[in-house]
């Protein structure tokens, strides 16, 4: 395993991703939160359609998040504003209801005063006092809602700015770093010297690259289908080098050297660079996809079921390759999969997703040793083993949320039942899970 930092490289906070389907909202991801430490392999598992891939695509901004935030290296790169907009909307509804209630109460009080007092002077004075009291209450409520609207509007503006300008802010930061590194060196050298010219050339190249830097390129994705994710009309060299060209690099010799370097890293040969994707096997195509990702020198790789479309023997090769690259390049990996046996081998921590929500999250060893949520137990019971005697007696646990939980009184939230082990449960279930952990 890699040396891990305690500081999270990626932080996902209350991420929601909704889609419109036949005029209705499809809640693909609903309130997902987790963080990934530098050097860690974080597994995201669950059945098909549970929202794993959508989570990965939202993080890398292939989808615009509906709500929530994604922080990478401490900088917000992705933000949705739906929650803030809903907060404004429902706060206004609640506030208007309260104001109408005050107005209704005021009318009733005035009626009571009219019937109770005969003296018009006394009546007018009391009505004026009551009106003043209710006017204050109404004004307080209006001030309160105006403050909520102001705060949420500022948050919406900030979220939209961060989402749109995170790459520009990152490029500015990188330009400052390059200038800080090279300008003092250049100042102390003779302008006519060979050393000055060499450093100046290097400085201008790095400055150009820094201006085109995008924080999102520090996150790269390996896609599930190695055939559909590669352009059949482009050579391997063109596919792998495309990111560098977009980044602003035009030096053909530099690009060629980098392409050959990453081809060797992923177990392919330099002569493969002139071929087209259809000339390769499925495993080789996936290696090309990995090479395309690592040439950008990312810090985080989102591996979206990178082995599900491959033969079993090739799966092992790709997993071993990812492990080697992780060691050599210090990569952090978000590994999306539905094969729990692979996840156990490859991942440090695992989050289990069901219907767009995380239902359990723990270290790999802890999750397999103490699976607490009924859905996790169901997934683990489905893992086949190469043992015919075991397979004959293996009992599948079928997960039925209506029978497994009673959420009529209290809805579940993600609670920590023991250090680092989180389960989606209500208070009653939490007590049961804590007792179970103690007993084991």
C-alpha positions as CSV (number, residue, x, y, z in Angstrom):
1,X,0.0,0.0,0.0
2,X,1.1,3.6,-0.6
3,X,1.9,6.0,2.1
4,X,-1.3,8.0,2.7
5,X,-1.7,11.5,3.8
6,X,-4.3,12.5,6.4
7,X,-5.3,15.5,4.3
8,X,-8.1,14.6,1.9
9,X,-7.2,15.1,-1.8
10,X,-10.8,14.9,-2.9
11,X,-13.8,15.8,-0.7
12,X,-17.4,15.3,-1.9
13,X,-20.0,17.1,0.2
14,X,-23.8,16.4,-0.1
15,X,-23.5,15.7,-3.8
16,X,-26.9,15.3,-5.6
17,X,-27.3,14.6,-9.3
18,X,-30.9,14.6,-10.7
19,X,-32.0,14.1,-14.3
20,X,-35.3,14.8,-16.0
21,X,-37.0,11.7,-17.4
22,X,-40.4,11.9,-19.0
23,X,-41.1,15.1,-17.1
24,X,-40.1,13.6,-13.8
25,X,-37.0,13.9,-11.6
26,X,-34.7,10.9,-11.6
27,X,-32.6,11.1,-8.4
28,X,-29.5,9.3,-9.7
29,X,-27.3,10.4,-6.8
30,X,-28.9,11.7,-3.6
31,X,-26.8,13.3,-0.8
32,X,-23.5,11.5,-1.2
33,X,-20.6,12.6,1.0
34,X,-17.1,11.1,1.3
35,X,-13.4,12.0,1.1
36,X,-10.4,10.3,-0.4
37,X,-6.9,10.8,1.1
38,X,-3.8,11.3,-1.0
39,X,-2.3,7.9,-2.0
40,X,-5.5,6.0,-1.1
41,X,-7.6,3.6,-3.3
42,X,-11.2,4.3,-2.5
43,X,-13.7,1.7,-3.7
44,X,-17.3,2.6,-4.7
45,X,-19.4,-0.5,-5.1
46,X,-23.0,-1.4,-5.7
47,X,-25.3,-3.0,-8.2
48,X,-25.9,-1.6,-11.8
49,X,-27.9,1.6,-11.7
50,X,-27.1,2.6,-8.1
51,X,-25.3,5.8,-9.1
52,X,-21.6,4.8,-9.0
53,X,-20.7,6.0,-12.5
54,X,-22.9,9.1,-12.2
55,X,-21.0,10.0,-9.0
56,X,-17.6,9.7,-10.8
57,X,-18.8,11.7,-13.9
58,X,-20.2,14.4,-11.6
59,X,-16.8,14.7,-9.8
60,X,-15.0,15.1,-13.1
61,X,-17.6,17.6,-14.3
62,X,-18.9,15.5,-17.2
63,X,-22.3,16.3,-15.6
64,X,-23.1,19.6,-13.9
65,X,-24.0,18.7,-10.3
66,X,-27.5,19.5,-9.2
67,X,-26.5,20.2,-5.6
68,X,-23.6,19.9,-3.3
69,X,-19.8,20.6,-3.7
70,X,-16.7,18.8,-4.8
71,X,-13.3,20.0,-3.4
72,X,-10.0,18.9,-5.0
73,X,-6.7,19.9,-3.3
74,X,-8.7,22.3,-1.1
75,X,-10.3,24.1,-4.1
76,X,-14.0,23.8,-5.0
77,X,-14.1,22.5,-8.5
78,X,-17.8,21.5,-8.7
79,X,-20.9,23.1,-7.2
80,X,-24.6,22.8,-7.6
81,X,-27.1,25.4,-6.4
82,X,-30.4,23.5,-6.3
83,X,-30.4,23.1,-2.4
84,X,-29.7,26.9,-2.0
85,X,-32.6,27.7,-4.5
86,X,-34.9,25.3,-2.6
87,X,-33.9,26.9,0.7
88,X,-34.9,30.3,-0.6
89,X,-38.2,29.0,-2.1
90,X,-39.3,27.1,1.0
91,X,-38.1,29.8,3.4
92,X,-40.3,32.3,1.6
93,X,-43.3,29.9,1.7
94,X,-42.8,29.3,5.5
95,X,-42.3,33.1,6.0
96,X,-45.4,34.1,4.0
97,X,-47.4,31.5,5.9
98,X,-46.3,33.0,9.2
99,X,-47.0,36.5,8.1
100,X,-50.5,35.5,7.0
101,X,-51.0,33.9,10.4
102,X,-50.0,37.1,12.1
103,X,-52.4,39.1,10.0
104,X,-55.2,36.7,10.7
105,X,-54.5,36.9,14.5
106,X,-54.5,40.7,14.2
107,X,-57.9,40.7,12.6
108,X,-59.3,38.4,15.3
109,X,-57.8,40.6,18.1
110,X,-59.3,43.7,16.5
111,X,-62.8,42.0,16.4
112,X,-62.5,41.1,20.1
113,X,-61.4,44.6,21.0
114,X,-64.4,46.1,19.0
115,X,-66.9,43.9,20.9
116,X,-65.2,44.3,24.3
117,X,-64.7,48.1,24.5
118,X,-67.3,50.8,24.1
119,X,-65.1,53.9,24.4
120,X,-63.8,54.8,21.0
121,X,-60.7,56.6,22.4
122,X,-59.7,53.6,24.6
123,X,-60.5,51.2,21.7
124,X,-58.3,53.2,19.3
125,X,-55.4,53.2,21.7
126,X,-55.5,49.5,22.3
127,X,-55.9,48.7,18.6
128,X,-52.9,50.9,17.9
129,X,-50.8,49.0,20.5
130,X,-51.9,45.6,19.1
131,X,-51.2,46.7,15.5
132,X,-47.7,48.1,16.5
133,X,-46.9,44.7,18.2
134,X,-48.0,42.7,15.1
135,X,-46.2,45.1,12.7
136,X,-43.0,44.5,14.7
137,X,-43.5,40.7,14.4
138,X,-44.2,40.9,10.6
139,X,-41.2,43.2,10.1
140,X,-39.0,40.8,12.1
141,X,-40.2,37.9,9.9
142,X,-39.5,40.0,6.7
143,X,-36.0,40.9,7.9
144,X,-35.3,37.2,8.7
145,X,-36.4,36.0,5.2
146,X,-34.5,38.9,3.6
147,X,-31.3,37.8,5.4
148,X,-31.9,34.1,4.4
149,X,-32.3,35.2,0.7
150,X,-29.2,37.4,0.9
151,X,-27.0,34.6,2.4
152,X,-28.3,31.9,0.0
153,X,-28.0,34.3,-3.0
154,X,-24.3,35.0,-2.1
155,X,-23.7,31.2,-1.8
156,X,-25.3,30.6,-5.2
157,X,-23.1,33.4,-6.8
158,X,-20.0,31.9,-5.1
159,X,-20.9,28.4,-6.2
160,X,-21.5,29.4,-9.8
161,X,-18.2,31.4,-9.8
162,X,-16.2,28.5,-8.4
163,X,-17.8,26.0,-10.8
164,X,-17.1,28.2,-13.8
165,X,-13.7,29.7,-12.9
166,X,-11.9,27.0,-10.9
167,X,-9.6,26.3,-13.9
168,X,-8.7,30.0,-14.4
169,X,-7.9,30.4,-10.7
170,X,-5.7,27.2,-10.8
171,X,-3.9,28.5,-13.9
172,X,-3.1,31.8,-12.2
173,X,-1.8,29.9,-9.2
174,X,0.5,27.8,-11.4
175,X,1.8,30.8,-13.3
176,X,2.8,32.5,-10.0
177,X,4.6,29.3,-9.0
178,X,6.6,29.1,-12.3
179,X,7.5,32.8,-12.1
180,X,8.6,32.4,-8.4
181,X,10.8,29.5,-9.4
182,X,12.5,30.9,-12.6
183,X,12.6,34.7,-12.4
184,X,15.2,34.8,-9.5
185,X,17.4,32.4,-11.5
186,X,17.2,34.5,-14.6
187,X,18.0,37.7,-12.8
188,X,21.4,36.4,-11.5
189,X,22.6,35.2,-15.0
190,X,24.3,37.0,-17.9
191,X,21.7,37.5,-20.7
192,X,24.3,36.4,-23.3
193,X,25.3,33.2,-21.6
194,X,24.2,29.8,-22.9
195,X,22.9,28.9,-19.4
196,X,20.6,31.9,-19.4
197,X,19.2,31.0,-22.9
198,X,18.6,27.4,-21.8
199,X,16.8,28.4,-18.6
200,X,14.8,31.1,-20.4
201,X,13.6,28.5,-23.0
202,X,12.6,26.2,-20.2
203,X,10.9,29.0,-18.3
204,X,8.8,30.1,-21.4
205,X,7.8,26.5,-22.1
206,X,6.7,25.9,-18.4
207,X,5.0,29.3,-18.4
208,X,3.0,28.4,-21.5
209,X,2.0,25.1,-20.0
210,X,1.0,26.8,-16.7
211,X,-1.2,29.2,-18.5
212,X,-3.1,26.3,-20.0
213,X,-3.2,24.3,-16.8
214,X,-6.6,23.2,-15.7
215,X,-7.2,21.7,-12.2
216,X,-9.7,19.3,-13.7
217,X,-6.9,17.7,-15.8
218,X,-5.3,16.6,-12.5
219,X,-8.3,14.2,-12.4
220,X,-8.4,11.7,-15.2
221,X,-11.0,9.0,-16.0
222,X,-10.5,5.4,-17.2
223,X,-13.8,4.4,-18.9
224,X,-15.6,1.1,-18.6
225,X,-15.8,0.3,-22.3
226,X,-12.3,0.2,-23.9
227,X,-13.9,0.1,-27.4
228,X,-16.4,3.0,-27.2
229,X,-14.0,5.3,-25.3
230,X,-11.4,5.3,-28.1
231,X,-11.8,7.2,-31.4
232,X,-11.5,4.6,-34.2
233,X,-10.4,7.3,-36.7
234,X,-7.3,8.3,-34.6
235,X,-4.0,6.5,-34.2
236,X,-2.8,5.5,-30.7
237,X,-0.3,8.4,-30.8
238,X,-3.1,10.9,-31.6
239,X,-5.4,9.5,-28.9
240,X,-2.7,9.6,-26.1
241,X,-1.2,13.0,-27.1
242,X,-4.6,14.8,-27.5
243,X,-4.5,16.0,-23.9
244,X,-1.0,17.5,-24.2
245,X,-2.0,19.3,-27.4
246,X,-5.1,20.8,-25.8
247,X,-2.8,21.8,-22.9
248,X,-0.9,24.0,-25.4
249,X,2.2,21.8,-26.0
250,X,3.3,22.0,-29.6
251,X,6.9,20.5,-29.4
252,X,6.5,17.3,-31.6
253,X,9.6,15.7,-30.2
254,X,8.5,16.3,-26.6
255,X,5.1,14.9,-27.4
256,X,6.5,11.8,-29.1
257,X,8.9,11.1,-26.2
258,X,6.0,11.4,-23.7
259,X,3.8,9.1,-25.8
260,X,6.5,6.4,-26.0
261,X,7.3,6.8,-22.3
262,X,3.6,6.1,-21.2
263,X,3.3,3.3,-23.8
264,X,6.2,1.5,-22.1
265,X,4.7,2.3,-18.7
266,X,1.4,0.5,-19.5
267,X,3.2,-2.5,-21.1
268,X,2.9,-1.6,-24.8
269,X,5.6,-0.9,-27.4
270,X,6.5,2.4,-29.1
271,X,5.7,0.9,-32.5
272,X,2.0,0.5,-31.4
273,X,1.8,4.3,-31.6
274,X,1.1,4.3,-35.4
275,X,-1.8,1.7,-35.1
276,X,-5.5,2.2,-34.8
277,X,-7.7,0.9,-31.9
278,X,-9.3,-1.9,-33.9
279,X,-5.9,-3.6,-34.3
280,X,-5.7,-4.3,-30.5
281,X,-7.4,-6.7,-28.1
282,X,-9.7,-5.6,-25.3
283,X,-7.0,-5.6,-22.7
284,X,-4.6,-3.7,-24.9
285,X,-7.3,-1.1,-25.6
286,X,-7.8,-0.6,-21.9
287,X,-4.0,-0.1,-21.6
288,X,-4.3,2.6,-24.2
289,X,-7.1,4.2,-22.2
290,X,-4.9,4.1,-19.1
291,X,-1.9,5.6,-21.1
292,X,-4.2,8.5,-22.2
293,X,-5.1,9.2,-18.6
294,X,-1.6,9.1,-17.1
295,X,0.2,11.2,-19.8
296,X,-1.6,14.2,-18.1
297,X,0.3,13.4,-14.9
298,X,-2.9,13.3,-12.8
299,X,-3.1,13.1,-9.1
300,X,-6.5,11.3,-9.0
301,X,-7.7,8.6,-11.3
302,X,-11.4,7.7,-11.5
303,X,-11.4,4.1,-12.7
304,X,-15.0,3.4,-13.8
305,X,-15.3,-0.4,-13.8
306,X,-12.1,-0.6,-15.9
307,X,-12.1,-4.4,-15.9
308,X,-15.8,-5.4,-16.2
309,X,-15.6,-5.7,-20.0
310,X,-12.4,-7.9,-19.9
311,X,-11.6,-11.6,-19.6
312,X,-10.7,-12.8,-16.1
313,X,-7.0,-13.3,-16.9
314,X,-6.8,-9.8,-18.5
315,X,-8.6,-8.3,-15.5
316,X,-5.7,-9.4,-13.2
317,X,-3.2,-7.8,-15.6
318,X,-5.0,-4.5,-15.6
319,X,-5.4,-4.5,-11.8
320,X,-1.7,-5.3,-11.4
321,X,-0.9,-2.5,-13.9
322,X,-2.9,0.0,-11.9
323,X,-1.2,-1.1,-8.7
324,X,2.2,-0.6,-10.3
325,X,1.3,2.8,-11.6
326,X,-0.1,3.8,-8.2
327,X,3.3,3.0,-6.7
328,X,5.4,4.6,-9.4
329,X,3.4,7.8,-9.9
330,X,1.9,8.2,-6.4
331,X,-1.6,8.1,-7.7
332,X,-4.9,8.3,-5.8
333,X,-7.6,6.1,-7.2
334,X,-11.4,6.2,-7.0
335,X,-12.2,2.6,-8.1
336,X,-15.8,2.1,-9.2
337,X,-16.8,-1.6,-9.5
338,X,-19.5,-4.2,-8.7
339,X,-17.1,-7.1,-8.2
340,X,-16.5,-7.1,-4.4
341,X,-13.7,-9.8,-4.6
342,X,-11.6,-7.4,-6.8
343,X,-12.4,-4.4,-4.6
344,X,-11.3,-6.2,-1.4
345,X,-7.9,-6.9,-3.0
346,X,-7.3,-3.5,-4.5
347,X,-9.0,-0.9,-2.2
348,X,-8.1,0.6,1.2
349,X,-11.6,1.8,1.9
350,X,-15.0,0.9,0.5
351,X,-18.3,2.7,0.2
352,X,-21.4,0.7,-0.7
353,X,-24.1,2.5,-2.7
354,X,-27.7,1.6,-3.0
355,X,-30.3,3.7,-4.9
356,X,-28.1,6.8,-5.2
357,X,-27.0,6.8,-1.5
358,X,-24.1,5.5,0.5
359,X,-25.4,2.9,2.9
360,X,-22.1,1.7,4.4
361,X,-18.5,2.9,4.4
362,X,-15.5,1.3,6.1
363,X,-11.9,0.0,5.5
364,X,-11.8,-3.0,3.3
365,X,-10.9,-5.4,6.1
366,X,-13.5,-4.0,8.4
367,X,-16.3,-4.1,5.8
368,X,-15.7,-7.8,5.0
369,X,-15.2,-8.7,8.7
370,X,-18.3,-6.8,10.0
371,X,-20.8,-6.1,7.3
372,X,-23.7,-4.4,9.2
373,X,-26.1,-3.0,6.6
374,X,-28.5,-5.7,5.2
375,X,-27.7,-4.6,1.6
376,X,-23.9,-5.1,2.2
377,X,-24.6,-8.5,3.6
378,X,-26.7,-9.3,0.5
379,X,-23.8,-8.2,-1.8
380,X,-21.3,-10.3,0.1
381,X,-23.5,-13.3,0.0
382,X,-23.5,-13.1,-3.8
383,X,-19.7,-13.5,-4.1
384,X,-19.0,-16.9,-5.8
385,X,-16.1,-19.0,-4.7
386,X,-14.2,-21.6,-6.7
387,X,-15.3,-24.3,-4.3
388,X,-18.2,-26.6,-5.5
389,X,-19.0,-27.9,-2.0
390,X,-19.3,-24.3,-0.7
391,X,-21.4,-23.3,-3.7
392,X,-23.9,-26.1,-3.1
393,X,-24.6,-24.9,0.4
394,X,-24.1,-21.1,-0.2
395,X,-27.2,-19.2,0.8
396,X,-28.0,-15.9,-0.9
397,X,-29.3,-13.1,1.3
398,X,-32.1,-11.2,-0.5
399,X,-32.3,-7.5,0.5
400,X,-35.8,-6.1,0.8
401,X,-35.7,-2.6,2.3
402,X,-39.4,-2.7,3.3
403,X,-38.8,-5.8,5.5
404,X,-35.3,-4.9,6.6
405,X,-36.1,-1.4,8.0
406,X,-38.8,0.6,9.7
407,X,-38.3,4.2,8.8
408,X,-41.9,5.4,9.5
409,X,-40.8,7.3,12.7
410,X,-37.2,8.3,11.9
411,X,-35.3,8.5,8.6
412,X,-31.8,7.1,8.4
413,X,-28.6,9.1,8.4
414,X,-24.9,8.0,8.0
415,X,-23.7,7.2,11.5
416,X,-20.3,6.1,12.8
417,X,-20.8,2.8,14.7
418,X,-17.1,2.4,15.4
419,X,-14.0,4.4,14.3
420,X,-14.0,4.7,10.5
421,X,-17.1,2.5,10.0
422,X,-20.2,4.4,8.9
423,X,-23.7,2.9,8.3
424,X,-26.9,4.4,7.1
425,X,-29.3,3.8,10.0
426,X,-31.8,5.4,12.4
427,X,-31.3,5.5,16.2
428,X,-32.8,2.1,16.9
429,X,-30.7,0.4,14.2
430,X,-27.6,2.3,15.4
431,X,-27.9,0.7,18.9
432,X,-28.3,-2.7,17.4
433,X,-25.2,-2.3,15.2
434,X,-23.1,-1.0,18.1
435,X,-24.1,-4.0,20.2
436,X,-23.3,-6.4,17.3
437,X,-19.8,-4.8,16.9
438,X,-19.1,-5.1,20.6
439,X,-20.3,-8.8,20.6
440,X,-18.0,-9.7,17.7
